[in-house]
Amino acid sequence: MTGRGSQDDSAQMRLVGAVIALTMILWLVANWAGRQLGWPSHYAFLADMAAMGALIWSLLVVWRIWRRRTGSPHQQ
């Protein structure tokens, strides 16, 4: 793939990388703050669910880019 599609894929991969990194940092900070401040456990559960949502989104975007680059017959 060359040209505009490759640039779009690169931009999406950079976004995915930023989302994964920011998600992990925020998740670690939320867990640390929860322990330090004595937050109830359901806040930790919410932080876990938000992190899983961001990581699942990242996985789906990477999978879609991979399918597009491998020339899958079922392209979107």
Distance bins in CASP14 RR format, pairs under 12 A and 6 or more apart:
PFRMAT RR
TARGET T0000
AUTHOR 0000-0000-0000
RMODE 2
METHOD distances of the structure
MODEL  1
1 7 0 0 0 0 1 0 0 0 0 0 0
1 8 0 0 0 0 1 0 0 0 0 0 0
1 9 1 0 0 1 0 0 0 0 0 0 0
1 10 0 0 0 0 0 1 0 0 0 0 0
1 65 0 0 0 0 0 1 0 0 0 0 0
1 66 0 0 0 0 0 1 0 0 0 0 0
1 68 1 0 0 1 0 0 0 0 0 0 0
1 69 1 0 0 1 0 0 0 0 0 0 0
1 70 0 0 0 0 0 1 0 0 0 0 0
1 71 0 0 0 0 1 0 0 0 0 0 0
1 75 0 0 0 0 0 1 0 0 0 0 0
2 8 0 0 0 0 0 1 0 0 0 0 0
2 9 0 0 0 0 0 1 0 0 0 0 0
2 10 0 0 0 0 0 1 0 0 0 0 0
2 69 0 0 0 0 0 1 0 0 0 0 0
3 9 0 0 0 0 1 0 0 0 0 0 0
3 10 0 0 0 0 0 1 0 0 0 0 0
4 10 0 0 0 0 0 1 0 0 0 0 0
4 11 0 0 0 0 0 1 0 0 0 0 0
5 11 0 0 0 0 1 0 0 0 0 0 0
5 12 0 0 0 0 1 0 0 0 0 0 0
5 13 0 0 0 0 0 1 0 0 0 0 0
5 65 0 0 0 0 1 0 0 0 0 0 0
5 68 0 0 0 0 1 0 0 0 0 0 0
5 69 0 0 0 0 1 0 0 0 0 0 0
6 12 0 0 0 0 0 1 0 0 0 0 0
6 13 0 0 0 0 0 1 0 0 0 0 0
6 65 0 0 0 0 0 1 0 0 0 0 0
6 68 0 0 0 0 0 1 0 0 0 0 0
6 69 0 0 0 0 1 0 0 0 0 0 0
7 13 0 0 0 0 0 1 0 0 0 0 0
7 14 0 0 0 0 0 1 0 0 0 0 0
8 14 0 0 0 0 0 1 0 0 0 0 0
8 15 0 0 0 0 0 1 0 0 0 0 0
8 61 0 0 0 0 0 1 0 0 0 0 0
8 64 0 0 0 0 0 1 0 0 0 0 0
8 65 0 0 0 0 1 0 0 0 0 0 0
8 68 0 0 0 0 1 0 0 0 0 0 0
8 69 0 0 0 0 0 1 0 0 0 0 0
9 15 0 0 0 0 0 1 0 0 0 0 0
9 16 0 0 0 0 0 1 0 0 0 0 0
9 61 0 0 0 0 1 0 0 0 0 0 0
9 62 0 0 0 0 0 1 0 0 0 0 0
9 64 0 0 0 0 1 0 0 0 0 0 0
9 65 1 0 1 0 0 0 0 0 0 0 0
9 66 0 0 0 0 1 0 0 0 0 0 0
9 67 0 0 0 0 0 1 0 0 0 0 0
9 68 1 0 0 1 0 0 0 0 0 0 0
9 69 1 0 0 1 0 0 0 0 0 0 0
9 70 0 0 0 0 0 1 0 0 0 0 0
10 16 0 0 0 0 0 1 0 0 0 0 0
10 17 0 0 0 0 0 1 0 0 0 0 0
10 65 0 0 0 0 1 0 0 0 0 0 0
10 69 0 0 0 0 0 1 0 0 0 0 0
11 17 0 0 0 0 0 1 0 0 0 0 0
11 18 0 0 0 0 0 1 0 0 0 0 0
11 61 0 0 0 0 0 1 0 0 0 0 0
11 65 0 0 0 0 0 1 0 0 0 0 0
12 18 0 0 0 0 0 1 0 0 0 0 0
12 19 0 0 0 0 0 1 0 0 0 0 0
12 57 0 0 0 0 0 1 0 0 0 0 0
12 58 0 0 0 0 0 1 0 0 0 0 0
12 60 0 0 0 0 0 1 0 0 0 0 0
12 61 1 0 0 1 0 0 0 0 0 0 0
12 62 0 0 0 0 1 0 0 0 0 0 0
12 63 0 0 0 0 0 1 0 0 0 0 0
12 64 0 0 0 0 1 0 0 0 0 0 0
12 65 1 0 1 0 0 0 0 0 0 0 0
12 66 0 0 0 0 0 1 0 0 0 0 0
12 68 0 0 0 0 1 0 0 0 0 0 0
12 69 0 0 0 0 0 1 0 0 0 0 0
13 19 0 0 0 0 0 1 0 0 0 0 0
13 20 0 0 0 0 0 1 0 0 0 0 0
13 58 0 0 0 0 1 0 0 0 0 0 0
13 61 0 0 0 0 1 0 0 0 0 0 0
13 62 1 0 0 1 0 0 0 0 0 0 0
13 64 0 0 0 0 0 1 0 0 0 0 0
13 65 1 0 0 1 0 0 0 0 0 0 0
13 66 0 0 0 0 0 1 0 0 0 0 0
13 68 0 0 0 0 0 1 0 0 0 0 0
13 69 0 0 0 0 0 1 0 0 0 0 0
14 20 0 0 0 0 0 1 0 0 0 0 0
14 21 0 0 0 0 0 1 0 0 0 0 0
14 58 0 0 0 0 0 1 0 0 0 0 0
14 61 0 0 0 0 0 1 0 0 0 0 0
14 62 0 0 0 0 0 1 0 0 0 0 0
14 65 0 0 0 0 0 1 0 0 0 0 0
15 21 0 0 0 0 0 1 0 0 0 0 0
15 22 0 0 0 0 0 1 0 0 0 0 0
15 54 0 0 0 0 0 1 0 0 0 0 0
15 57 0 0 0 0 0 1 0 0 0 0 0
15 58 0 0 0 0 1 0 0 0 0 0 0
15 61 1 0 0 1 0 0 0 0 0 0 0
15 62 0 0 0 0 0 1 0 0 0 0 0
15 65 0 0 0 0 0 1 0 0 0 0 0
16 22 0 0 0 0 0 1 0 0 0 0 0
16 23 0 0 0 0 0 1 0 0 0 0 0
16 54 0 0 0 0 1 0 0 0 0 0 0
16 55 0 0 0 0 0 1 0 0 0 0 0
16 56 0 0 0 0 0 1 0 0 0 0 0
16 57 0 0 0 0 1 0 0 0 0 0 0
16 58 1 0 1 0 0 0 0 0 0 0 0
16 59 0 0 0 0 1 0 0 0 0 0 0
16 60 0 0 0 0 1 0 0 0 0 0 0
16 61 1 0 1 0 0 0 0 0 0 0 0
16 62 1 0 1 0 0 0 0 0 0 0 0
16 63 0 0 0 0 0 1 0 0 0 0 0
16 64 0 0 0 0 0 1 0 0 0 0 0
16 65 0 0 0 0 1 0 0 0 0 0 0
16 66 0 0 0 0 0 1 0 0 0 0 0
17 23 0 0 0 0 1 0 0 0 0 0 0
17 24 0 0 0 0 0 1 0 0 0 0 0
17 25 0 0 0 0 0 1 0 0 0 0 0
17 54 0 0 0 0 0 1 0 0 0 0 0
17 55 0 0 0 0 0 1 0 0 0 0 0
17 57 0 0 0 0 0 1 0 0 0 0 0
17 58 1 0 0 1 0 0 0 0 0 0 0
17 59 0 0 0 0 0 1 0 0 0 0 0
17 61 0 0 0 0 1 0 0 0 0 0 0
17 62 0 0 0 0 1 0 0 0 0 0 0
17 65 0 0 0 0 0 1 0 0 0 0 0
18 24 0 0 0 0 0 1 0 0 0 0 0
18 25 0 0 0 0 0 1 0 0 0 0 0
18 26 0 0 0 0 0 1 0 0 0 0 0
18 54 0 0 0 0 0 1 0 0 0 0 0
18 58 0 0 0 0 1 0 0 0 0 0 0
18 61 0 0 0 0 0 1 0 0 0 0 0
19 25 0 0 0 0 0 1 0 0 0 0 0
19 26 0 0 0 0 0 1 0 0 0 0 0
19 27 0 0 0 0 0 1 0 0 0 0 0
19 50 0 0 0 0 0 1 0 0 0 0 0
19 51 0 0 0 0 0 1 0 0 0 0 0
19 53 0 0 0 0 0 1 0 0 0 0 0
19 54 1 0 1 0 0 0 0 0 0 0 0
19 55 0 0 0 0 1 0 0 0 0 0 0
19 56 0 0 0 0 0 1 0 0 0 0 0
19 57 1 0 0 1 0 0 0 0 0 0 0
19 58 1 0 1 0 0 0 0 0 0 0 0
19 59 0 0 0 0 0 1 0 0 0 0 0
19 60 0 0 0 0 0 1 0 0 0 0 0
19 61 0 0 0 0 1 0 0 0 0 0 0
19 62 0 0 0 0 0 1 0 0 0 0 0
20 26 0 0 0 0 0 1 0 0 0 0 0
20 27 0 0 0 0 0 1 0 0 0 0 0
20 51 0 0 0 0 1 0 0 0 0 0 0
20 53 0 0 0 0 0 1 0 0 0 0 0
20 54 1 0 0 1 0 0 0 0 0 0 0
20 55 1 0 0 1 0 0 0 0 0 0 0
20 56 0 0 0 0 0 1 0 0 0 0 0
20 57 0 0 0 0 1 0 0 0 0 0 0
20 58 1 0 1 0 0 0 0 0 0 0 0
20 59 0 0 0 0 1 0 0 0 0 0 0
20 61 0 0 0 0 0 1 0 0 0 0 0
20 62 0 0 0 0 1 0 0 0 0 0 0
21 27 0 0 0 0 0 1 0 0 0 0 0
21 28 0 0 0 0 0 1 0 0 0 0 0
21 54 0 0 0 0 0 1 0 0 0 0 0
21 55 0 0 0 0 0 1 0 0 0 0 0
21 58 0 0 0 0 0 1 0 0 0 0 0
22 28 0 0 0 0 0 1 0 0 0 0 0
22 29 0 0 0 0 0 1 0 0 0 0 0
22 50 0 0 0 0 0 1 0 0 0 0 0
22 51 0 0 0 0 0 1 0 0 0 0 0
22 54 0 0 0 0 1 0 0 0 0 0 0
22 55 0 0 0 0 0 1 0 0 0 0 0
22 58 0 0 0 0 0 1 0 0 0 0 0
23 29 0 0 0 0 0 1 0 0 0 0 0
23 30 0 0 0 0 0 1 0 0 0 0 0
23 47 0 0 0 0 0 1 0 0 0 0 0
23 48 0 0 0 0 0 1 0 0 0 0 0
23 49 0 0 0 0 0 1 0 0 0 0 0
23 50 0 0 0 0 1 0 0 0 0 0 0
23 51 1 0 1 0 0 0 0 0 0 0 0
23 52 0 0 0 0 1 0 0 0 0 0 0
23 53 0 0 0 0 1 0 0 0 0 0 0
23 54 1 0 1 0 0 0 0 0 0 0 0
23 55 1 0 0 1 0 0 0 0 0 0 0
23 56 0 0 0 0 0 1 0 0 0 0 0
23 57 0 0 0 0 1 0 0 0 0 0 0
23 58 1 0 0 1 0 0 0 0 0 0 0
23 59 0 0 0 0 0 1 0 0 0 0 0
24 30 0 0 0 0 0 1 0 0 0 0 0
24 31 0 0 0 0 0 1 0 0 0 0 0
24 47 0 0 0 0 0 1 0 0 0 0 0
24 50 0 0 0 0 0 1 0 0 0 0 0
24 51 1 0 0 1 0 0 0 0 0 0 0
24 52 0 0 0 0 0 1 0 0 0 0 0
24 54 0 0 0 0 1 0 0 0 0 0 0
24 55 0 0 0 0 1 0 0 0 0 0 0
24 58 0 0 0 0 0 1 0 0 0 0 0
25 31 0 0 0 0 0 1 0 0 0 0 0
25 32 0 0 0 0 0 1 0 0 0 0 0
25 47 0 0 0 0 0 1 0 0 0 0 0
25 51 0 0 0 0 0 1 0 0 0 0 0
25 54 0 0 0 0 0 1 0 0 0 0 0
26 32 0 0 0 0 0 1 0 0 0 0 0
26 33 0 0 0 0 0 1 0 0 0 0 0
26 47 1 0 0 1 0 0 0 0 0 0 0
26 48 0 0 0 0 0 1 0 0 0 0 0
26 50 0 0 0 0 1 0 0 0 0 0 0
26 51 1 0 0 1 0 0 0 0 0 0 0
26 54 0 0 0 0 1 0 0 0 0 0 0
26 55 0 0 0 0 0 1 0 0 0 0 0
27 33 0 0 0 0 0 1 0 0 0 0 0
27 34 0 0 0 0 0 1 0 0 0 0 0
27 44 0 0 0 0 1 0 0 0 0 0 0
27 46 0 0 0 0 0 1 0 0 0 0 0
27 47 1 0 1 0 0 0 0 0 0 0 0
27 48 1 0 0 1 0 0 0 0 0 0 0
27 49 0 0 0 0 0 1 0 0 0 0 0
27 50 1 0 0 1 0 0 0 0 0 0 0
27 51 1 0 1 0 0 0 0 0 0 0 0
27 52 0 0 0 0 1 0 0 0 0 0 0
27 53 0 0 0 0 0 1 0 0 0 0 0
27 54 0 0 0 0 1 0 0 0 0 0 0
27 55 0 0 0 0 1 0 0 0 0 0 0
28 34 0 0 0 0 0 1 0 0 0 0 0
28 35 0 0 0 0 0 1 0 0 0 0 0
28 44 0 0 0 0 0 1 0 0 0 0 0
28 47 0 0 0 0 1 0 0 0 0 0 0
28 48 0 0 0 0 0 1 0 0 0 0 0
28 51 0 0 0 0 1 0 0 0 0 0 0
29 35 0 0 0 0 0 1 0 0 0 0 0
29 36 0 0 0 0 0 1 0 0 0 0 0
29 37 0 0 0 0 0 1 0 0 0 0 0
29 47 0 0 0 0 1 0 0 0 0 0 0
29 51 0 0 0 0 0 1 0 0 0 0 0
30 36 0 0 0 0 0 1 0 0 0 0 0
30 37 0 0 0 0 0 1 0 0 0 0 0
30 39 0 0 0 0 1 0 0 0 0 0 0
30 43 1 0 0 1 0 0 0 0 0 0 0
30 44 1 0 0 1 0 0 0 0 0 0 0
30 45 0 0 0 0 0 1 0 0 0 0 0
30 46 0 0 0 0 1 0 0 0 0 0 0
30 47 1 0 1 0 0 0 0 0 0 0 0
30 48 0 0 0 0 1 0 0 0 0 0 0
30 49 0 0 0 0 0 1 0 0 0 0 0
30 50 0 0 0 0 1 0 0 0 0 0 0
30 51 0 0 0 0 1 0 0 0 0 0 0
31 37 0 0 0 0 0 1 0 0 0 0 0
31 38 0 0 0 0 0 1 0 0 0 0 0
31 39 0 0 0 0 1 0 0 0 0 0 0
31 41 0 0 0 0 0 1 0 0 0 0 0
31 43 0 0 0 0 1 0 0 0 0 0 0
31 44 1 0 0 1 0 0 0 0 0 0 0
31 45 0 0 0 0 0 1 0 0 0 0 0
31 46 0 0 0 0 0 1 0 0 0 0 0
31 47 1 0 0 1 0 0 0 0 0 0 0
31 48 0 0 0 0 1 0 0 0 0 0 0
31 50 0 0 0 0 0 1 0 0 0 0 0
31 51 0 0 0 0 1 0 0 0 0 0 0
32 38 0 0 0 0 0 1 0 0 0 0 0
32 39 0 0 0 0 0 1 0 0 0 0 0
32 44 0 0 0 0 0 1 0 0 0 0 0
32 47 0 0 0 0 0 1 0 0 0 0 0
33 39 1 0 0 1 0 0 0 0 0 0 0
33 43 0 0 0 0 1 0 0 0 0 0 0
33 44 0 0 0 0 1 0 0 0 0 0 0
33 47 0 0 0 0 1 0 0 0 0 0 0
34 40 0 0 0 0 1 0 0 0 0 0 0
34 41 0 0 0 0 1 0 0 0 0 0 0
34 42 0 0 0 0 0 1 0 0 0 0 0
34 43 1 0 0 1 0 0 0 0 0 0 0
34 44 1 0 0 1 0 0 0 0 0 0 0
34 45 0 0 0 0 0 1 0 0 0 0 0
34 46 0 0 0 0 0 1 0 0 0 0 0
34 47 0 0 0 0 1 0 0 0 0 0 0
35 41 0 0 0 0 0 1 0 0 0 0 0
35 43 0 0 0 0 0 1 0 0 0 0 0
35 44 0 0 0 0 1 0 0 0 0 0 0
35 47 0 0 0 0 0 1 0 0 0 0 0
37 43 0 0 0 0 1 0 0 0 0 0 0
37 44 0 0 0 0 0 1 0 0 0 0 0
38 44 0 0 0 0 0 1 0 0 0 0 0
39 45 0 0 0 0 0 1 0 0 0 0 0
39 46 0 0 0 0 1 0 0 0 0 0 0
39 47 0 0 0 0 1 0 0 0 0 0 0
40 46 0 0 0 0 0 1 0 0 0 0 0
40 47 0 0 0 0 0 1 0 0 0 0 0
41 47 0 0 0 0 0 1 0 0 0 0 0
41 48 0 0 0 0 0 1 0 0 0 0 0
42 48 0 0 0 0 0 1 0 0 0 0 0
42 49 0 0 0 0 0 1 0 0 0 0 0
43 49 0 0 0 0 0 1 0 0 0 0 0
43 50 0 0 0 0 0 1 0 0 0 0 0
44 50 0 0 0 0 0 1 0 0 0 0 0
44 51 0 0 0 0 0 1 0 0 0 0 0
45 51 0 0 0 0 0 1 0 0 0 0 0
45 52 0 0 0 0 0 1 0 0 0 0 0
46 52 0 0 0 0 0 1 0 0 0 0 0
46 53 0 0 0 0 0 1 0 0 0 0 0
47 53 0 0 0 0 0 1 0 0 0 0 0
47 54 0 0 0 0 0 1 0 0 0 0 0
48 54 0 0 0 0 0 1 0 0 0 0 0
48 55 0 0 0 0 0 1 0 0 0 0 0
49 55 0 0 0 0 0 1 0 0 0 0 0
49 56 0 0 0 0 0 1 0 0 0 0 0
50 56 0 0 0 0 0 1 0 0 0 0 0
50 57 0 0 0 0 0 1 0 0 0 0 0
51 57 0 0 0 0 0 1 0 0 0 0 0
51 58 0 0 0 0 0 1 0 0 0 0 0
52 58 0 0 0 0 0 1 0 0 0 0 0
52 59 0 0 0 0 0 1 0 0 0 0 0
53 59 0 0 0 0 1 0 0 0 0 0 0
53 60 0 0 0 0 1 0 0 0 0 0 0
54 60 0 0 0 0 0 1 0 0 0 0 0
54 61 0 0 0 0 0 1 0 0 0 0 0
55 61 0 0 0 0 0 1 0 0 0 0 0
55 62 0 0 0 0 0 1 0 0 0 0 0
56 62 0 0 0 0 0 1 0 0 0 0 0
56 63 0 0 0 0 0 1 0 0 0 0 0
57 63 0 0 0 0 0 1 0 0 0 0 0
57 64 0 0 0 0 0 1 0 0 0 0 0
58 64 0 0 0 0 0 1 0 0 0 0 0
58 65 0 0 0 0 0 1 0 0 0 0 0
59 65 0 0 0 0 0 1 0 0 0 0 0
59 66 0 0 0 0 0 1 0 0 0 0 0
60 66 0 0 0 0 0 1 0 0 0 0 0
60 67 0 0 0 0 0 1 0 0 0 0 0
60 76 0 0 0 0 0 1 0 0 0 0 0
61 67 0 0 0 0 0 1 0 0 0 0 0
61 68 0 0 0 0 0 1 0 0 0 0 0
61 76 0 0 0 0 0 1 0 0 0 0 0
62 68 0 0 0 0 0 1 0 0 0 0 0
62 69 0 0 0 0 0 1 0 0 0 0 0
63 69 0 0 0 0 0 1 0 0 0 0 0
63 70 0 0 0 0 0 1 0 0 0 0 0
63 72 0 0 0 0 0 1 0 0 0 0 0
63 76 0 0 0 0 0 1 0 0 0 0 0
64 70 0 0 0 0 0 1 0 0 0 0 0
64 72 0 0 0 0 1 0 0 0 0 0 0
64 74 0 0 0 0 0 1 0 0 0 0 0
64 75 0 0 0 0 1 0 0 0 0 0 0
64 76 1 0 0 1 0 0 0 0 0 0 0
65 71 0 0 0 0 0 1 0 0 0 0 0
65 72 0 0 0 0 0 1 0 0 0 0 0
65 75 0 0 0 0 0 1 0 0 0 0 0
65 76 0 0 0 0 0 1 0 0 0 0 0
66 72 0 0 0 0 1 0 0 0 0 0 0
66 75 0 0 0 0 0 1 0 0 0 0 0
66 76 0 0 0 0 0 1 0 0 0 0 0
67 73 0 0 0 0 1 0 0 0 0 0 0
67 74 1 0 0 1 0 0 0 0 0 0 0
67 75 1 0 0 1 0 0 0 0 0 0 0
67 76 1 0 0 1 0 0 0 0 0 0 0
68 74 0 0 0 0 0 1 0 0 0 0 0
68 75 1 0 0 1 0 0 0 0 0 0 0
68 76 1 0 0 1 0 0 0 0 0 0 0
69 75 0 0 0 0 0 1 0 0 0 0 0
END
